[in-house]
Amino acid sequence: MKKDYALKMDHNDPIGFAKNHFFVPQRKDTKVTYLCGNSLGLQHKDIKVYIEEELKSWKKNAVDGHFIGNRPWIDYQEEVKSMLSKLLGSSQKEIAVMNSLSVNLHLLMISFYRPDKVRFKILMEKNAFSSDRYVVISHLKSRNLSYEDTIIEVSPRDNEDSLRTEDIINTIEKNNDNISLVLLPGIQYYTGQLFDIEKITEECHRNKIIVGFDLAHAIGNVELNLSKWGVDFASWCSYKYLNSGPGGISGIYVNNKFHRDFSFPRYQGWWGNKIETRFQMNKNIDPSISSEAWVMSNPPILMLASHLASLNVFNKIGFPKILEKGKLLTQYLGESLESLSSYGSIFKIITPSNRGSQLSLFFHINGKKIFNKLMDRGFIVDYREPNVVRVTPVPLYNSFMDVYNFVTNLEEII
Ligand SMILES: Cc1ncc(COP(=O)(O)O)c(C=O)c1O
C-alpha cells in the first residue's frame, strides 16, 4: 500500500480543511475513523448555528417569523431548493422539499403509477431496498393487483454481483407494451452500483413508460443531470451524503413536463396551493405550477435549517471539487484492498467501476466477525447480511490516511 501517496494527497488536498468543520464521533481510548456516510453523514459545525438562528427568530418574532428575520419561513425552502438544484441537475421549480423518502415514494406512486388493463406492470430490482418494495406492494394491494402478475424483477446474472444495463434494457423491450412504471435506485444500497440513469430513462421514454429513481445513495455522491436526462420523478433522503441529520427532510423532483397536467391523481394539502392564493382558503385548490404542488403541509423549519446549513457546505466548496476528491479516495481504497494478499480468497469488492464513494466488501467467511473487529478498532463501517461490509470514504470529511489506516487494520485483522 502506498502510504507516501496518502500523505502527499492529504498534504495537497484542496478541500482538506473541510473535515475540521465536522464532528467525528469520540471514544475514550480509541481514535475513531468514520467511514459510514452511506448510512448517516456527520454533523457540520454550522448546523447548530442555523438551527439556533431559527430558534431565536421563533423566540423573538413568534408568528411574525414567517415574514421577518434573516430568512423568513414563508419561503425558507427556496434557498434550499436552489442549492439542491445544483446537486440534482434540475431547475428549482422541479424540486420540492418535504417529508421523508418512503412517504415521498408513496406520494409519487399515487401520481405516476397509473395502470390500465394493458399497461400495468412495474419493473424494479429483485434486490430492491426493503422500504421501496413495501411501498410498491402497498400500491398493488390498494389496486387489487398481485405481486406475481405485476412486478417484473431484474437481478444480476448468476455469478455476477451487479446488474447489467443491457439486461434492464432487454427486459424493458421484452415487456414494453405492459410496463407502466420503472422504479430503480440511482445507486444500489447493497452493492454500491451506479445505474445508467440516462440510458434507462431514454429506453423507458422510447417505450412510453414512466421512470422514477430512488436517489438515497446518489444525491451528493455522484453527478446527476435529472432535467437533461428527462427523468420523470425522483426522491431522496438528506441524512446520508447530504449530512442533514438523522431522519433529515427528504425531497422530490418532478419533471417540468408534468407541472401543467392537472389530470394527475395527487394527494393534496394547502401548501401545494400557489402562494399568491394560498391564504384565501378557497374551496378548491389552485395548485402551484411546479413540484410544490405535491407539498401538503407547511415545512418543518428546524429541519430545513439543518438541511440548508449542510447544503451550504457543498455550495461554498463547489460540488465538482468534492466529486473529484471522492473519486480519487475511493479509487485509492479499491486499489489498496486489491493489493492485499487476502484479496480474492477471503474477500472481494462487489462494487463495479460505475459507483460513488461506497465500496461493498463481500467476505466469503467471517464477515460479521471481521466487521466487529473493525468496529472495536474504531473503524465505523456497516454490515449488511449476508457477509457484506460497506465502506465509504466521504470526500468532505475523510482523508487518504483514513483509507490507508482502514486497509492496514483490515489486513492485520484478517
Ligand atoms: C435506498 C433507500 N431507499 C429508501 C430508504 C428509506 O428512507 P426513509 O427511512 O427516509 O424513508 C433508505 C434508507 O436508508 C434507502 O437507503
The ligand as an SDF file (V2000), in Angstrom:
LIG
                    3D

 16 16  0  0  0  0  0  0  0  0999 V2000
  -32.2710    3.1300   -0.9130 C   0  0  0  0  0  0  0  0  0  0  0  0
  -33.1520    3.5650    0.2120 C   0  0  0  0  0  0  0  0  0  0  0  0
  -34.4670    3.7300   -0.0050 N   0  0  0  0  0  0  0  0  0  0  0  0
  -35.2990    4.0950    0.9890 C   0  0  0  0  0  0  0  0  0  0  0  0
  -34.8250    4.3330    2.2620 C   0  0  0  0  0  0  0  0  0  0  0  0
  -35.7920    4.7060    3.3360 C   0  0  0  0  0  0  0  0  0  0  0  0
  -35.6460    6.0090    3.7600 O   0  0  0  0  0  0  0  0  0  0  0  0
  -36.6050    6.6830    4.8400 P   0  0  0  0  0  0  0  0  0  0  0  0
  -36.4310    5.9670    6.1340 O   0  0  0  0  0  0  0  0  0  0  0  0
  -36.0690    8.0780    4.9350 O   0  0  0  0  0  0  0  0  0  0  0  0
  -37.9810    6.6190    4.3350 O   0  0  0  0  0  0  0  0  0  0  0  0
  -33.4590    4.1970    2.5330 C   0  0  0  0  0  0  0  0  0  0  0  0
  -32.9140    4.4340    3.8730 C   0  0  0  0  0  0  0  0  0  0  0  0
  -31.7670    4.2500    4.1770 O   0  0  0  0  0  0  0  0  0  0  0  0
  -32.6010    3.7970    1.4700 C   0  0  0  0  0  0  0  0  0  0  0  0
  -31.2840    3.6050    1.6740 O   0  0  0  0  0  0  0  0  0  0  0  0
  1  2  1  0
  2  3  1  0
  2 15  2  0
  3  4  2  0
  4  5  1  0
  5  6  1  0
  5 12  2  0
  6  7  1  0
  7  8  1  0
  8  9  2  0
  8 10  1  0
  8 11  1  0
 12 13  1  0
 12 15  1  0
 13 14  2  0
 15 16  1  0
M  END
$$$$
